[in-house]
Amino acid sequence: MDNILNTITAYRKERNWSLYDLAAHAELKPSTISTWYNDNAIPTIPSLVKICDAFQITLSEFFAKAEGSESAPASI
């Protein structure tokens, strides 16, 4: 679960996006994204698809980075 949020954060930081910026690009409510971080919740697959579309990556690329971040923090 933390790896998913860490991966989202890493992609956001690469683009200098705030949570609000991500919400706007992914066409999600900012409160939805805040809930993931504040309640340590997991985004749904449809939400992850929107996030990946916003980052212009595939789900496969997202999860490859998430799996890689298990052993080492993403360098930004």
Secondary structure, 3 states (H helix, E strand, C coil): CHHHHHHHHHHHHHCCCCHHHHHHHHCCCHHHHHHHHHCCCCCCHHHHHHHHHHHCCCHHHHHHHHHHCCCCCCCC
